[in-house]
Amino acid sequence: MDQEGERVPSGPSGLGSPSGGPGRSGAVRESPPEAASPVKEVFDDILRQSSALYKGSPDVLREAYVPPRLPHREEEIRKVAQVLAPALRGETPSNLLIYGKIGTGKTAVVTQVRKDMARRTGLERPIRFVLANCANVDTHYALLQTLANSLVEKDEERIPTGWSLDRVYSAFCNICDRVGGTILLVLDEIDKLVKNSGDGVLYSLAQINTELKGARVGIIGISNDLHFTELLDARVRSRLNEEKILFPPYDADQLRDILEDRAREVFQPGVLQPGVLERCAAYAAQENGDARRALALLRVAAQIAERKGNKQIRDDDVIEAKSRLERDIITDCVKTLSPHYKILLWAIVASSERRGARGLETGAVYEAYRHVCQKAGASPLHFRSISNHLADLEDLGLIRARVISKGRGGRTREIEIAVPPQETLRALEEDSLLQPLSRSRGTGQTSLFRFGGGFPT
């Protein structure tokens, strides 16, 4: 009778073991059963279970999904369509700049208008949309290369790296002329391009129609920065000659409507307990009316409920989702900060812990920062540089700053921490530069901080 198993190799004497027992040559030994993997159990459970929460794809709750209806953006859709409509008649549309804070529907509106235009047939001139995210493609060369390569179909027509900038621009013009028709360049986060590489590429694109023979190019810029055009040279602003559309933040009621539309598409009836959508909307309304944030809260709350094995999403799931998202955002954000930003943020958070709810004036912040530098063995930056660093931390949403009047003493800024202090400190403590301070806190040496907000000399 055949036996299954692993044959034991024989030793020099022909035996598999010195004892000459079961290890004799030709004997077999059964393999031990494979140990169950915890990861395998998780995957098997997920595959066995059919979710009691969803009737559609959870991806409906992600920002990349563009629904067939965009609540409370009907007016903005109409305005964008009006600017781009001349392309349907074969004319060159005006350049367009769309402004608004993160999560106000800018990219979604442009995507919907693009899809509506793509459904039009029998046009006098074909219309092509070319998309580039300038947060990732943020140099003159890379942008022209990306735009050109998005228009070609054959690999041998693609622009490689290593060419001169003039050659890349000339090749892009030739490709546009070969494609023909109206080419609309959608430059998402266009402000990041200008801040990183200047406005030279915008100047080139704004005057490209003077060099084209068989095509016309229009620019659609999307920006979270309402003031980025102030960075542009007067000649570039004149060349762009753009129309502007401002997208206002959503309020809590509008965010609830957006969530209700998505929830109806993705969840089974009765899954959401009363108040869940309202809490998600209220949290997101406090953060500049960010629809992405509202959707992320609902999506993560659903994941938490599913992992618990619950058949409903509860208010507590949203509270837990908020905490989890804040923790992830803080960690990711803090990891990208350079050392002096980390030292400054540490000084603000730790000083704020001692002072309680009271804010810190910029002078006290600077003194706290200098003493943290001393403890960490770093040379402090000048006050003006730290003032700029504070503005950057405010832009990142890590702190809040408000101007207060000191009477005859003039005005100053009062700084408050805008994120959970303990989670922020934990994220900062991952940096080896701040670990000596971390150990001091861990042994209870909070006397490092004076009540006035600084450090002892």
MOKAPE-V294499 format. One record per helix or strand of 3 or more residues. SS is the DSSP state (@ for helix, = for strand). FROM is the first residue (numbers start at 1). LEN is the number of residues. If there is no record, write none. Layout:
SS;FROM;LEN + SS;FROM;LEN
This chain:
@;38;11 + @;58;4 + @;74;16 + =;96;4 + @;106;13 + =;127;7 + @;140;12 + @;155;3 + @;165;15 + =;181;8 + @;190;8 + @;200;7 + @;208;3 + =;215;9 + @;228;4 + @;234;7 + =;243;4 + @;252;15 + @;276;11 + @;291;17 + @;315;21 + @;339;17 + @;362;15 + @;383;13 + =;399;7 + @;407;3 + =;411;7 + @;421;8 + @;432;11 + @;446;3
